[in-house]
Amino acid sequence: MKDKIERAYRRVGRLASMYDGMMLNSSWLGRLAMKYFWQLTDEKYEAFINQAFAGVPDDFSGRLLEIPVGTGVLSLPIFERLKAERIVCADFSTEMLEAARANAAGVSNVEFMQCDVGSLPFDDGSFDHVLSINGFHAFPDKEAAYEETRRVLCEGGTFSGCMYVKGLNGRTDFFVEQFCERHGFFTPPYETLTTLAERLKSMYSAVEIDHVEAFAGFVCRK
Ligand SMILES: C[S@@+](CC[C@H](N)C(=O)[O-])C[C@H]1O[C@@H](n2cnc3c(N)ncnc32)[C@H](O)[C@@H]1O
């Protein structure tokens, strides 16, 4: 399973400009994919981005872990503006990290690290914020990922981000199953909005959860 995911993101890392065009909703093909498969029209795309970063305040000044950073195309421009004590951008794909390093030209306040979300190389409570954008639908061992992201968060810290959830949009569910899953970009089982809310409420003291089409956004306080 892990090998399949690694191979999939090796390819994405090597085609990073195409991936970035979709994530930024900027290329012709990317906008088509956003609209057709993810059902994110331009307006909904804006809402999706706002939802993904809703938990990160503009004046954040603490220690932040982003996992997975991917190519960093969405998060690096935001991190660049933060006066944070420490920002660690982690991912387990060497190729995605290479693309992120290239996208980080001029961004001096971030560190990159290769690691597995299921076994994070940090002490308990090392971060004030853990950000996970579009990661949990890809991670192979989701239980370990939930445990580890919570473990490295300090008491009172924030876990936020977004992920694909099943059952909200039939066309997206079909595309995920027939394309993303087959090629190793996504790994089942997926949360539904209800199971995600239940899980996060069982792990965190305060949970806000919403969705834009098939993407659930969450902000949780430990
Ligand atoms: C869909 S991309 C999301 C990247 C980025 N956050 C974004 O929204 O563009 C999923 C990422 O998860 C990473 N990934 C998959 N399994 C992982 C694991 N076990 N540990 C860390 N990263 C992992 C992949 O390498 C890939 O970069």
Ligand as a Chemical Component Dictionary entry (heavy atoms), coordinates in Angstrom:
data_LIG
# 
_chem_comp.id                   LIG 
_chem_comp.type                 NON-POLYMER 
_chem_comp.pdbx_formal_charge   0 
_chem_comp.three_letter_code    LIG 
# 
loop_
_chem_comp_atom.comp_id 
_chem_comp_atom.atom_id 
_chem_comp_atom.alt_atom_id 
_chem_comp_atom.type_symbol 
_chem_comp_atom.charge 
_chem_comp_atom.model_Cartn_x 
_chem_comp_atom.model_Cartn_y 
_chem_comp_atom.model_Cartn_z 
_chem_comp_atom.pdbx_ordinal 
LIG C1  C1  C 0  -3.137 15.114 -2.151 1  
LIG S1  S1  S 1  -1.485 15.467 -1.610 2  
LIG C2  C2  C 0  -1.806 16.889 -0.613 3  
LIG C3  C3  C 0  -0.630 17.833 -0.542 4  
LIG C4  C4  C 0  -0.919 19.276 -0.145 5  
LIG N1  N1  N 0  -1.299 19.411 1.237  6  
LIG C5  C5  C 0  -1.953 19.879 -1.065 7  
LIG O1  O1  O 0  -3.106 20.099 -0.645 8  
LIG O2  O2  O -1 -1.616 20.144 -2.222 9  
LIG C6  C6  C 0  -1.214 14.160 -0.445 10 
LIG C7  C7  C 0  0.207  14.127 0.101  11 
LIG O3  O3  O 0  0.254  13.160 1.173  12 
LIG C8  C8  C 0  1.566  12.628 1.209  13 
LIG N2  N2  N 0  1.532  11.400 2.006  14 
LIG C9  C9  C 0  0.883  10.248 1.733  15 
LIG N3  N3  N 0  1.084  9.353  2.711  16 
LIG C10 C10 C 0  1.861  9.955  3.651  17 
LIG C11 C11 C 0  2.393  9.548  4.905  18 
LIG N4  N4  N 0  2.166  8.344  5.390  19 
LIG N5  N5  N 0  3.139  10.423 5.602  20 
LIG C12 C12 C 0  3.367  11.677 5.113  21 
LIG N6  N6  N 0  2.898  12.124 3.932  22 
LIG C13 C13 C 0  2.153  11.266 3.202  23 
LIG C14 C14 C 0  1.884  12.425 -0.272 24 
LIG O4  O4  O 0  3.264  12.276 -0.486 25 
LIG C15 C15 C 0  1.308  13.717 -0.884 26 
LIG O5  O5  O 0  2.284  14.733 -0.956 27 
# 
loop_
_chem_comp_bond.comp_id 
_chem_comp_bond.atom_id_1 
_chem_comp_bond.atom_id_2 
_chem_comp_bond.value_order 
_chem_comp_bond.pdbx_ordinal 
LIG C1  S1  SING 1  
LIG S1  C2  SING 2  
LIG S1  C6  SING 3  
LIG C2  C3  SING 4  
LIG C3  C4  SING 5  
LIG C4  N1  SING 6  
LIG C4  C5  SING 7  
LIG C5  O1  DOUB 8  
LIG C5  O2  SING 9  
LIG C6  C7  SING 10 
LIG C7  O3  SING 11 
LIG C7  C15 SING 12 
LIG O3  C8  SING 13 
LIG C8  N2  SING 14 
LIG C8  C14 SING 15 
LIG N2  C9  SING 16 
LIG N2  C13 SING 17 
LIG C9  N3  DOUB 18 
LIG N3  C10 SING 19 
LIG C10 C11 SING 20 
LIG C10 C13 DOUB 21 
LIG C11 N4  SING 22 
LIG C11 N5  DOUB 23 
LIG N5  C12 SING 24 
LIG C12 N6  DOUB 25 
LIG N6  C13 SING 26 
LIG C14 O4  SING 27 
LIG C14 C15 SING 28 
LIG C15 O5  SING 29 
# 
